[in-house]
Amino acid sequence: MKNLLFGIIFLGWTLALAHGPNHNLAEAAKKRGDYKSALRYTLKQLDEDLKSLGKDAPETIISYSKAGYYSEKIGQYKEALKYNFEALKRQKRLEEKNDSTLASMYNNMGGVYNKLKQYDQALKYYFESLKVQEKLFGKNHRSSSITYNNIAGVYRKEEKYKEALDYYHRALKIREEALGKNHYSVALSHSNIGLIYFQQDKNTKALEQLDKALKIQQKKFGKEHSFTRKTQKNINYIKKQMLKSKKA
């Protein structure tokens, strides 16, 4: 695998409904980047929710979902799956099945399976999420662009570059229409597309896309920002590879 930096976004949606002191402590720990503490407080909140509200209460489902999210963040993928499955199972029992919460949970499941390199399962849940999103918002909603990006990322890991490009282009189109051509997420899409072209040895196309990403990032973040510097590093690397090919 060529040593370049892909900017893949994995959707980590979780529900934000404060319903207890441990929930608030978990949120504070999350803001500090202390996911171990966030998980510990969330499990305390989950225990309280189960005792006081019952296993199918919306607050309990939230706590299960957050426990899954924090478990994934600290690399406890089996635990993450367990909590996410519980959240998903209980959410499906609710009257409204095709809501944004369900789409979020499917995406979270896809993210965990992606980390576990179980790509068929990851795609299964990403497509389930996409199905719900399209029913709720239509095919060109911003939320779908994130899921398209996640799907493309899985195809990239499987080295299915044609499929990856297809979904990265879909994400790009939605982002340009919804956010404008100079949004930072548009730059991310250009970068992802460019690096797929590089994987296919289409270096000219790769540089065209990376240059578009670089211009947006320079305008938004400046030349010294880490995003900008990574894109510049990738451009420099591809140019060096092209020069080597010419000399060979």
Phi and psi restraints in degrees (value plus and minus 20) as a CYANA .aco file:
   2 LYS   PHI     -92.2   -52.2
   2 LYS   PSI     122.7   162.7
   3 ASN   PHI    -103.6   -63.6
   3 ASN   PSI      58.2    98.2
   4 LEU   PHI    -150.2  -110.2
   4 LEU   PSI     142.3   182.3
   5 LEU   PHI    -121.7   -81.7
   5 LEU   PSI      94.5   134.5
   6 PHE   PHI    -113.3   -73.3
   6 PHE   PSI     117.4   157.4
   7 GLY   PHI    -119.7   -79.7
   7 GLY   PSI      51.3    91.3
   8 ILE   PHI    -106.2   -66.2
   8 ILE   PSI     113.6   153.6
   9 ILE   PHI    -118.2   -78.2
   9 ILE   PSI     109.3   149.3
  10 PHE   PHI    -130.6   -90.6
  10 PHE   PSI     107.7   147.7
  11 LEU   PHI     -93.5   -53.5
  11 LEU   PSI     101.7   141.7
  12 GLY   PHI    -138.3   -98.3
  12 GLY   PSI      27.4    67.4
  13 TRP   PHI     -80.2   -40.2
  13 TRP   PSI     116.9   156.9
  14 THR   PHI    -159.1  -119.1
  14 THR   PSI     139.3   179.3
  15 LEU   PHI    -103.3   -63.3
  15 LEU   PSI     122.1   162.1
  16 ALA   PHI    -134.5   -94.5
  16 ALA   PSI      69.2   109.2
  17 LEU   PHI    -156.6  -116.6
  17 LEU   PSI      86.1   126.1
  18 ALA   PHI     -90.9   -50.9
  18 ALA   PSI     105.6   145.6
  19 HIS   PHI    -164.0  -124.0
  19 HIS   PSI       3.9    43.9
  20 GLY   PHI     150.8   190.8
  20 GLY   PSI     139.3   179.3
  21 PRO   PHI     -81.8   -41.8
  21 PRO   PSI     -55.9   -15.9
  22 ASN   PHI     -89.2   -49.2
  22 ASN   PSI     -52.5   -12.5
  23 HIS   PHI     -79.9   -39.9
  23 HIS   PSI     -65.9   -25.9
  24 ASN   PHI     -85.7   -45.7
  24 ASN   PSI     -58.3   -18.3
  25 LEU   PHI     -85.4   -45.4
  25 LEU   PSI     -57.6   -17.6
  26 ALA   PHI     -84.3   -44.3
  26 ALA   PSI     -62.3   -22.3
  27 GLU   PHI     -83.4   -43.4
  27 GLU   PSI     -59.6   -19.6
  28 ALA   PHI     -84.6   -44.6
  28 ALA   PSI     -60.9   -20.9
  29 ALA   PHI     -85.4   -45.4
  29 ALA   PSI     -58.6   -18.6
  30 LYS   PHI     -79.8   -39.8
  30 LYS   PSI     -63.3   -23.3
  31 LYS   PHI     -83.1   -43.1
  31 LYS   PSI     -50.1   -10.1
  32 ARG   PHI    -101.3   -61.3
  32 ARG   PSI     -29.1    10.9
  33 GLY   PHI      61.1   101.1
  33 GLY   PSI      -6.0    34.0
  34 ASP   PHI    -115.5   -75.5
  34 ASP   PSI      60.9   100.9
  35 TYR   PHI     -93.5   -53.5
  35 TYR   PSI     -45.4    -5.4
  36 LYS   PHI     -83.4   -43.4
  36 LYS   PSI     -65.5   -25.5
  37 SER   PHI     -87.6   -47.6
  37 SER   PSI     -58.8   -18.8
  38 ALA   PHI     -79.7   -39.7
  38 ALA   PSI     -61.6   -21.6
  39 LEU   PHI     -86.2   -46.2
  39 LEU   PSI     -62.9   -22.9
  40 ARG   PHI     -80.2   -40.2
  40 ARG   PSI     -65.7   -25.7
  41 TYR   PHI     -87.4   -47.4
  41 TYR   PSI     -56.6   -16.6
  42 THR   PHI     -86.0   -46.0
  42 THR   PSI     -59.0   -19.0
  43 LEU   PHI     -86.9   -46.9
  43 LEU   PSI     -54.6   -14.6
  44 LYS   PHI     -84.8   -44.8
  44 LYS   PSI     -62.7   -22.7
  45 GLN   PHI     -84.3   -44.3
  45 GLN   PSI     -59.3   -19.3
  46 LEU   PHI     -81.3   -41.3
  46 LEU   PSI     -63.4   -23.4
  47 ASP   PHI     -81.5   -41.5
  47 ASP   PSI     -61.9   -21.9
  48 GLU   PHI     -85.2   -45.2
  48 GLU   PSI     -61.8   -21.8
  49 ASP   PHI     -82.6   -42.6
  49 ASP   PSI     -63.8   -23.8
  50 LEU   PHI     -82.5   -42.5
  50 LEU   PSI     -58.8   -18.8
  51 LYS   PHI     -94.6   -54.6
  51 LYS   PSI     -60.5   -20.5
  52 SER   PHI    -117.1   -77.1
  52 SER   PSI     -47.2    -7.2
  53 LEU   PHI    -135.6   -95.6
  53 LEU   PSI     -43.8    -3.8
  54 GLY   PHI      80.1   120.1
  54 GLY   PSI     143.8   183.8
  55 LYS   PHI     -93.3   -53.3
  55 LYS   PSI     -39.8     0.2
  56 ASP   PHI    -128.5   -88.5
  56 ASP   PSI      -9.1    30.9
  57 ALA   PHI     -89.8   -49.8
  57 ALA   PSI     125.8   165.8
  58 PRO   PHI     -74.4   -34.4
  58 PRO   PSI     -58.3   -18.3
  59 GLU   PHI     -84.7   -44.7
  59 GLU   PSI     -56.7   -16.7
  60 THR   PHI     -86.5   -46.5
  60 THR   PSI     -61.3   -21.3
  61 ILE   PHI     -81.3   -41.3
  61 ILE   PSI     -60.9   -20.9
  62 ILE   PHI     -79.9   -39.9
  62 ILE   PSI     -65.0   -25.0
  63 SER   PHI     -84.6   -44.6
  63 SER   PSI     -59.6   -19.6
  64 TYR   PHI     -80.8   -40.8
  64 TYR   PSI     -65.1   -25.1
  65 SER   PHI     -83.1   -43.1
  65 SER   PSI     -63.6   -23.6
  66 LYS   PHI     -87.7   -47.7
  66 LYS   PSI     -56.5   -16.5
  67 ALA   PHI     -81.7   -41.7
  67 ALA   PSI     -59.1   -19.1
  68 GLY   PHI     -84.6   -44.6
  68 GLY   PSI     -62.3   -22.3
  69 TYR   PHI     -82.9   -42.9
  69 TYR   PSI     -67.7   -27.7
  70 TYR   PHI     -89.6   -49.6
  70 TYR   PSI     -54.6   -14.6
  71 SER   PHI     -82.1   -42.1
  71 SER   PSI     -61.6   -21.6
  72 GLU   PHI     -81.8   -41.8
  72 GLU   PSI     -60.6   -20.6
  73 LYS   PHI     -81.7   -41.7
  73 LYS   PSI     -51.1   -11.1
  74 ILE   PHI    -121.0   -81.0
  74 ILE   PSI      -7.3    32.7
  75 GLY   PHI      63.1   103.1
  75 GLY   PSI      -7.8    32.2
  76 GLN   PHI    -113.8   -73.8
  76 GLN   PSI      56.5    96.5
  77 TYR   PHI     -91.0   -51.0
  77 TYR   PSI     -57.0   -17.0
  78 LYS   PHI     -84.7   -44.7
  78 LYS   PSI     -61.4   -21.4
  79 GLU   PHI     -85.4   -45.4
  79 GLU   PSI     -59.7   -19.7
  80 ALA   PHI     -79.5   -39.5
  80 ALA   PSI     -64.2   -24.2
  81 LEU   PHI     -82.0   -42.0
  81 LEU   PSI     -62.4   -22.4
  82 LYS   PHI     -79.5   -39.5
  82 LYS   PSI     -69.0   -29.0
  83 TYR   PHI     -88.9   -48.9
  83 TYR   PSI     -59.4   -19.4
  84 ASN   PHI     -86.1   -46.1
  84 ASN   PSI     -57.8   -17.8
  85 PHE   PHI     -82.8   -42.8
  85 PHE   PSI     -61.2   -21.2
  86 GLU   PHI     -82.3   -42.3
  86 GLU   PSI     -65.5   -25.5
  87 ALA   PHI     -81.6   -41.6
  87 ALA   PSI     -64.5   -24.5
  88 LEU   PHI     -84.8   -44.8
  88 LEU   PSI     -64.4   -24.4
  89 LYS   PHI     -80.4   -40.4
  89 LYS   PSI     -62.9   -22.9
  90 ARG   PHI     -96.1   -56.1
  90 ARG   PSI     -54.1   -14.1
  91 GLN   PHI     -83.9   -43.9
  91 GLN   PSI     -56.4   -16.4
  92 LYS   PHI     -86.9   -46.9
  92 LYS   PSI     -40.6    -0.6
  93 ARG   PHI     -97.2   -57.2
  93 ARG   PSI     -38.6     1.4
  94 LEU   PHI     -89.8   -49.8
  94 LEU   PSI     139.7   179.7
  95 GLU   PHI     -83.4   -43.4
  95 GLU   PSI     -63.3   -23.3
  96 GLU   PHI    -109.9   -69.9
  96 GLU   PSI      83.6   123.6
  97 LYS   PHI    -106.9   -66.9
  97 LYS   PSI     -52.3   -12.3
  98 ASN   PHI    -121.2   -81.2
  98 ASN   PSI      38.3    78.3
  99 ASP   PHI    -127.6   -87.6
  99 ASP   PSI     153.4   193.4
 100 SER   PHI     -85.6   -45.6
 100 SER   PSI     -46.8    -6.8
 101 THR   PHI     -81.7   -41.7
 101 THR   PSI     -63.6   -23.6
 102 LEU   PHI     -84.4   -44.4
 102 LEU   PSI     -61.4   -21.4
 103 ALA   PHI     -80.4   -40.4
 103 ALA   PSI     -60.7   -20.7
 104 SER   PHI     -82.4   -42.4
 104 SER   PSI     -62.7   -22.7
 105 MET   PHI     -85.5   -45.5
 105 MET   PSI     -60.7   -20.7
 106 TYR   PHI     -81.0   -41.0
 106 TYR   PSI     -61.8   -21.8
 107 ASN   PHI     -84.3   -44.3
 107 ASN   PSI     -60.8   -20.8
 108 ASN   PHI     -81.5   -41.5
 108 ASN   PSI     -62.1   -22.1
 109 MET   PHI     -81.9   -41.9
 109 MET   PSI     -64.1   -24.1
 110 GLY   PHI     -79.4   -39.4
 110 GLY   PSI     -59.1   -19.1
 111 GLY   PHI     -83.7   -43.7
 111 GLY   PSI     -60.4   -20.4
 112 VAL   PHI     -86.4   -46.4
 112 VAL   PSI     -66.4   -26.4
 113 TYR   PHI     -83.9   -43.9
 113 TYR   PSI     -53.0   -13.0
 114 ASN   PHI     -81.7   -41.7
 114 ASN   PSI     -64.8   -24.8
 115 LYS   PHI     -83.6   -43.6
 115 LYS   PSI     -52.6   -12.6
 116 LEU   PHI    -100.8   -60.8
 116 LEU   PSI     -21.3    18.7
 117 LYS   PHI      43.7    83.7
 117 LYS   PSI       5.7    45.7
 118 GLN   PHI    -117.9   -77.9
 118 GLN   PSI      59.3    99.3
 119 TYR   PHI     -90.3   -50.3
 119 TYR   PSI     -53.6   -13.6
 120 ASP   PHI     -82.1   -42.1
 120 ASP   PSI     -62.1   -22.1
 121 GLN   PHI     -88.3   -48.3
 121 GLN   PSI     -59.3   -19.3
 122 ALA   PHI     -79.5   -39.5
 122 ALA   PSI     -67.6   -27.6
 123 LEU   PHI     -83.1   -43.1
 123 LEU   PSI     -59.3   -19.3
 124 LYS   PHI     -74.5   -34.5
 124 LYS   PSI     -68.2   -28.2
 125 TYR   PHI     -96.9   -56.9
 125 TYR   PSI     -53.4   -13.4
 126 TYR   PHI     -83.4   -43.4
 126 TYR   PSI     -61.2   -21.2
 127 PHE   PHI     -89.4   -49.4
 127 PHE   PSI     -52.7   -12.7
 128 GLU   PHI     -83.6   -43.6
 128 GLU   PSI     -62.4   -22.4
 129 SER   PHI     -81.6   -41.6
 129 SER   PSI     -64.6   -24.6
 130 LEU   PHI     -80.5   -40.5
 130 LEU   PSI     -59.9   -19.9
 131 LYS   PHI     -80.5   -40.5
 131 LYS   PSI     -64.3   -24.3
 132 VAL   PHI     -87.0   -47.0
 132 VAL   PSI     -64.0   -24.0
 133 GLN   PHI     -79.6   -39.6
 133 GLN   PSI     -62.4   -22.4
 134 GLU   PHI     -87.9   -47.9
 134 GLU   PSI     -53.9   -13.9
 135 LYS   PHI     -87.0   -47.0
 135 LYS   PSI     -57.1   -17.1
 136 LEU   PHI    -100.1   -60.1
 136 LEU   PSI     -64.1   -24.1
 137 PHE   PHI    -139.0   -99.0
 137 PHE   PSI     -29.9    10.1
 138 GLY   PHI      74.0   114.0
 138 GLY   PSI     158.7   198.7
 139 LYS   PHI    -104.9   -64.9
 139 LYS   PSI     -31.0     9.0
 140 ASN   PHI    -139.8   -99.8
 140 ASN   PSI      10.2    50.2
 141 HIS   PHI    -101.8   -61.8
 141 HIS   PSI     132.8   172.8
 142 ARG   PHI     -77.7   -37.7
 142 ARG   PSI     -57.3   -17.3
 143 SER   PHI     -81.1   -41.1
 143 SER   PSI     -55.1   -15.1
 144 SER   PHI     -85.0   -45.0
 144 SER   PSI     -50.6   -10.6
 145 SER   PHI     -84.3   -44.3
 145 SER   PSI     -54.9   -14.9
 146 ILE   PHI     -87.3   -47.3
 146 ILE   PSI     -62.1   -22.1
 147 THR   PHI     -88.9   -48.9
 147 THR   PSI     -59.4   -19.4
 148 TYR   PHI     -76.2   -36.2
 148 TYR   PSI     -62.8   -22.8
 149 ASN   PHI     -82.7   -42.7
 149 ASN   PSI     -61.8   -21.8
 150 ASN   PHI     -83.9   -43.9
 150 ASN   PSI     -62.9   -22.9
 151 ILE   PHI     -81.6   -41.6
 151 ILE   PSI     -65.4   -25.4
 152 ALA   PHI     -79.5   -39.5
 152 ALA   PSI     -59.3   -19.3
 153 GLY   PHI     -82.1   -42.1
 153 GLY   PSI     -57.3   -17.3
 154 VAL   PHI     -87.6   -47.6
 154 VAL   PSI     -66.5   -26.5
 155 TYR   PHI     -80.0   -40.0
 155 TYR   PSI     -56.8   -16.8
 156 ARG   PHI     -81.3   -41.3
 156 ARG   PSI     -65.3   -25.3
 157 LYS   PHI     -83.1   -43.1
 157 LYS   PSI     -50.5   -10.5
 158 GLU   PHI    -103.3   -63.3
 158 GLU   PSI     -19.7    20.3
 159 GLU   PHI      41.6    81.6
 159 GLU   PSI      11.5    51.5
 160 LYS   PHI    -117.5   -77.5
 160 LYS   PSI      57.4    97.4
 161 TYR   PHI     -90.7   -50.7
 161 TYR   PSI     -52.0   -12.0
 162 LYS   PHI     -81.9   -41.9
 162 LYS   PSI     -67.0   -27.0
 163 GLU   PHI     -86.6   -46.6
 163 GLU   PSI     -59.9   -19.9
 164 ALA   PHI     -80.8   -40.8
 164 ALA   PSI     -65.1   -25.1
 165 LEU   PHI     -81.1   -41.1
 165 LEU   PSI     -60.7   -20.7
 166 ASP   PHI     -76.6   -36.6
 166 ASP   PSI     -69.0   -29.0
 167 TYR   PHI     -96.4   -56.4
 167 TYR   PSI     -51.8   -11.8
 168 TYR   PHI     -84.8   -44.8
 168 TYR   PSI     -58.8   -18.8
 169 HIS   PHI     -86.6   -46.6
 169 HIS   PSI     -57.6   -17.6
 170 ARG   PHI     -82.6   -42.6
 170 ARG   PSI     -63.3   -23.3
 171 ALA   PHI     -82.0   -42.0
 171 ALA   PSI     -63.3   -23.3
 172 LEU   PHI     -80.3   -40.3
 172 LEU   PSI     -65.3   -25.3
 173 LYS   PHI     -80.1   -40.1
 173 LYS   PSI     -65.7   -25.7
 174 ILE   PHI     -83.8   -43.8
 174 ILE   PSI     -64.3   -24.3
 175 ARG   PHI     -84.6   -44.6
 175 ARG   PSI     -59.7   -19.7
 176 GLU   PHI     -84.6   -44.6
 176 GLU   PSI     -60.4   -20.4
 177 GLU   PHI     -91.9   -51.9
 177 GLU   PSI     -58.1   -18.1
 178 ALA   PHI    -105.8   -65.8
 178 ALA   PSI     -52.0   -12.0
 179 LEU   PHI    -139.8   -99.8
 179 LEU   PSI     -31.2     8.8
 180 GLY   PHI      74.0   114.0
 180 GLY   PSI     139.9   179.9
 181 LYS   PHI     -97.6   -57.6
 181 LYS   PSI     -25.7    14.3
 182 ASN   PHI    -133.1   -93.1
 182 ASN   PSI      -3.1    36.9
 183 HIS   PHI     -96.8   -56.8
 183 HIS   PSI     129.8   169.8
 184 TYR   PHI     -83.1   -43.1
 184 TYR   PSI     -50.4   -10.4
 185 SER   PHI     -91.3   -51.3
 185 SER   PSI     -46.7    -6.7
 186 VAL   PHI     -86.7   -46.7
 186 VAL   PSI     -60.3   -20.3
 187 ALA   PHI     -80.5   -40.5
 187 ALA   PSI     -60.8   -20.8
 188 LEU   PHI     -81.3   -41.3
 188 LEU   PSI     -61.9   -21.9
 189 SER   PHI     -83.4   -43.4
 189 SER   PSI     -64.0   -24.0
 190 HIS   PHI     -80.2   -40.2
 190 HIS   PSI     -61.1   -21.1
 191 SER   PHI     -83.5   -43.5
 191 SER   PSI     -66.5   -26.5
 192 ASN   PHI     -80.2   -40.2
 192 ASN   PSI     -64.6   -24.6
 193 ILE   PHI     -83.4   -43.4
 193 ILE   PSI     -62.8   -22.8
 194 GLY   PHI     -80.7   -40.7
 194 GLY   PSI     -60.8   -20.8
 195 LEU   PHI     -94.5   -54.5
 195 LEU   PSI     -46.5    -6.5
 196 ILE   PHI     -87.4   -47.4
 196 ILE   PSI     -62.8   -22.8
 197 TYR   PHI     -79.6   -39.6
 197 TYR   PSI     -58.3   -18.3
 198 PHE   PHI     -82.7   -42.7
 198 PHE   PSI     -60.7   -20.7
 199 GLN   PHI     -81.6   -41.6
 199 GLN   PSI     -48.5    -8.5
 200 GLN   PHI    -110.1   -70.1
 200 GLN   PSI     -13.8    26.2
 201 ASP   PHI      43.9    83.9
 201 ASP   PSI       8.4    48.4
 202 LYS   PHI    -122.2   -82.2
 202 LYS   PSI      53.0    93.0
 203 ASN   PHI     -88.2   -48.2
 203 ASN   PSI     -54.6   -14.6
 204 THR   PHI     -84.5   -44.5
 204 THR   PSI     -65.8   -25.8
 205 LYS   PHI     -84.4   -44.4
 205 LYS   PSI     -57.3   -17.3
 206 ALA   PHI     -80.4   -40.4
 206 ALA   PSI     -66.7   -26.7
 207 LEU   PHI     -85.9   -45.9
 207 LEU   PSI     -55.6   -15.6
 208 GLU   PHI     -79.9   -39.9
 208 GLU   PSI     -65.6   -25.6
 209 GLN   PHI     -90.1   -50.1
 209 GLN   PSI     -62.8   -22.8
 210 LEU   PHI     -86.3   -46.3
 210 LEU   PSI     -53.4   -13.4
 211 ASP   PHI     -85.4   -45.4
 211 ASP   PSI     -58.9   -18.9
 212 LYS   PHI     -82.5   -42.5
 212 LYS   PSI     -63.6   -23.6
 213 ALA   PHI     -82.0   -42.0
 213 ALA   PSI     -63.9   -23.9
 214 LEU   PHI     -81.5   -41.5
 214 LEU   PSI     -63.9   -23.9
 215 LYS   PHI     -81.9   -41.9
 215 LYS   PSI     -61.3   -21.3
 216 ILE   PHI     -85.5   -45.5
 216 ILE   PSI     -65.4   -25.4
 217 GLN   PHI     -85.9   -45.9
 217 GLN   PSI     -59.5   -19.5
 218 GLN   PHI     -82.2   -42.2
 218 GLN   PSI     -59.5   -19.5
 219 LYS   PHI     -90.4   -50.4
 219 LYS   PSI     -60.2   -20.2
 220 LYS   PHI    -101.2   -61.2
 220 LYS   PSI     -60.3   -20.3
 221 PHE   PHI    -136.9   -96.9
 221 PHE   PSI     -38.8     1.2
 222 GLY   PHI      73.4   113.4
 222 GLY   PSI     147.9   187.9
 223 LYS   PHI     -93.6   -53.6
 223 LYS   PSI     -41.6    -1.6
 224 GLU   PHI    -117.3   -77.3
 224 GLU   PSI     -21.9    18.1
 225 HIS   PHI     -87.6   -47.6
 225 HIS   PSI     130.2   170.2
 226 SER   PHI     -80.5   -40.5
 226 SER   PSI     -58.1   -18.1
 227 PHE   PHI     -81.4   -41.4
 227 PHE   PSI     -68.0   -28.0
 228 THR   PHI     -82.9   -42.9
 228 THR   PSI     -63.4   -23.4
 229 ARG   PHI     -85.8   -45.8
 229 ARG   PSI     -56.7   -16.7
 230 LYS   PHI     -84.9   -44.9
 230 LYS   PSI     -62.7   -22.7
 231 THR   PHI     -84.5   -44.5
 231 THR   PSI     -63.1   -23.1
 232 GLN   PHI     -82.1   -42.1
 232 GLN   PSI     -59.0   -19.0
 233 LYS   PHI     -81.9   -41.9
 233 LYS   PSI     -62.2   -22.2
 234 ASN   PHI     -85.4   -45.4
 234 ASN   PSI     -60.7   -20.7
 235 ILE   PHI     -81.6   -41.6
 235 ILE   PSI     -66.6   -26.6
 236 ASN   PHI     -81.4   -41.4
 236 ASN   PSI     -59.7   -19.7
 237 TYR   PHI     -83.7   -43.7
 237 TYR   PSI     -65.1   -25.1
 238 ILE   PHI     -84.3   -44.3
 238 ILE   PSI     -60.8   -20.8
 239 LYS   PHI     -82.2   -42.2
 239 LYS   PSI     -59.2   -19.2
 240 LYS   PHI     -84.0   -44.0
 240 LYS   PSI     -61.6   -21.6
 241 GLN   PHI     -84.0   -44.0
 241 GLN   PSI     -57.8   -17.8
 242 MET   PHI     -85.0   -45.0
 242 MET   PSI     -60.5   -20.5
 243 LEU   PHI     -84.9   -44.9
 243 LEU   PSI     -59.7   -19.7
 244 LYS   PHI     -81.9   -41.9
 244 LYS   PSI     -60.2   -20.2
 245 SER   PHI     -84.4   -44.4
 245 SER   PSI     -58.0   -18.0
 246 LYS   PHI     -87.6   -47.6
 246 LYS   PSI     -56.5   -16.5
 247 LYS   PHI     -96.2   -56.2
 247 LYS   PSI     -45.3    -5.3
